[in-house]
Amino acid sequence: MTTQTDQASQNTLDLARRWIDRLSNQDIQGLDAILSDDHVYCAMWCNPPEYRTRYSKQRFFKEIADWQPIMKVPVTMKIISEYAHGDRAFLETESHGVLHDGYVYANAYSFHFWMRNGKITEIHDYCCTYTARLLEEHLRSAFPGDNLFDELDKP
């Protein structure tokens, strides 16, 4: 027998899984449908400090769009483990993508989700910042003058 609490957790987990799927498919319209209007995306990276970001929903969509031109194979996420309770969900994922010049970006993430009224209100993203730093160094050398990381601290 499924209790209401179990069903609420399952709904929360399903919503988090849909976010991963829509992000992996760069489905902005699909993401917009499951994110609250006041949604906040937070990269909780500690080092280097400039990597710590807090984006509105629209700024997050811009970030996705900015990566599209340099990706030969867009970054996709594979769920490794998951847990949900009530209006909170946690997903551990592995990512993989390839830039046009052949550079492979692969990282591990832990996403923490908050939900309200069937929408995702906030996501905290924890990942290996060393891997992110290597990507930044590669982008700075491979694409001088066209660097995505220069945009990190802009709203």
N, C-alpha and C positions, 0 to 999 in steps of 0.2 A: 504494500500500500504506500502511495506517495503522499507525503504531508504537504501542506501549503508552504512550509519553510523549505522543504526539498524542492518544490516546484519553483519557488522564487529564486533559489540558488541556481537551478538549471536554466531559468530564463536569463539570469545575469551572465552565466557562462556562455550561453548561446550568443548573447549580444557581443561579448568580448571576442568570441570566435569570428563573428561576422566582421568586426573591426579589422582583425588580422587579414581575413580574406579580401576585404575591400581595399585595404592598404596595399596588399601584395599585388592587386590588380589595378592599382592607381585609379580606383573608381570614386572620384570626388563626389559625384551625385549620390552614390550609395553611402559614402561616409557622412555626407551632409544629412541624410535621412536618419542616421542613428546617433548623431552627436547633438547635444542640447545647444540652444542658441548661446548660452553662456559658457560653453565648453572651454576648458583650459588644458593644454598639453604641456607638460613639464619634463624637460630633460634634466634629470637629477644628478648629472655628472659633477663630480667634485674637482677633478683636475684634468686639464687646466680649467681655471674658474670661468673663462670666457665661453666654455662649452655649455655651462648651465643656462638653460633657456626656459622661457615661459611664453607660450604662444596662444593667442586666441584661435578660434576655429578657422577664421579666414586666413590668418597668418600661417597656420599649419598647412592649409591647402596650397598656399603660395610656395611653401617649402617643397611640397611634393612636386609641383609643377616645375620648379627650378632644377630639380634633378633629372627630369625626363630627357632633356637634350643630350646629356653626357653619358647616358646609360645605354649600352648595347643590349644587355639583359637586365631589366629592372630588378631591384632588390625585392626578393620575396621572403616571406617568413614561414617557418615550419614550427608548429607547436610541439614542444617536447614534453611539457607537463602543464597541468592546469588545476586550479582550485577556485571554488566560489562559495561564499556564504552570504546569504541575504543580498544586499546591494553592492557587495564588493567581489571582485574577481582578480585573480593573479594568473598570468600566463608566462611561462618560460619558453622562449623561442630561439631558433637559430636562423640567421639571415644569410642570403647569398645573392650577389648581383655582380655584373661585369660591366666595366666602363668600355667605351668605344675603343680605347687603346689596349684593351685586354686585361687591365688591372682588375683583379678579383677582390671584391669586398665581401668578407664573411665575418659575422660577429654573433655574439650571444646577447640576448636581451631578457630582462624581467620587466613585464608591464603590469602595473597596478591600476585597476579600474575602479571608479566610483560611478554608480548609476542612480538615476532618479526618474521616476515616471516613464520607464521604458527607454530612456536615452542615456548615453554616456556623458557624464558631466565633467569628469577629469581623468586624465591618464598621467601616471608618473612612469618615466622610461629610465631604466637603469641598464647600462651596457658597459662593455670593456672600452674604456676611454683610450687606452693605448692603441687599440685597433683603429679607433676613430682618428687618433692623432696621425697614425701612419697614412690613412686615407688623405687627411689634410695635407701632409707633406707631399704626397704623390700629386695631388691636384695642383698644389702651388708650383711644382716643377713641370708637370705635363701640360697645364693650361694656364700659363702666366697671363695676367691681365683679365682673366675670366674666372675668378675664384668665388665659389659659393660661400666659402668661410668668411669672406669679408662682410657678408650680410648677417652674421649671427647676432650681432648686438643691435640690429635695427628692428624697430617694431613692425 
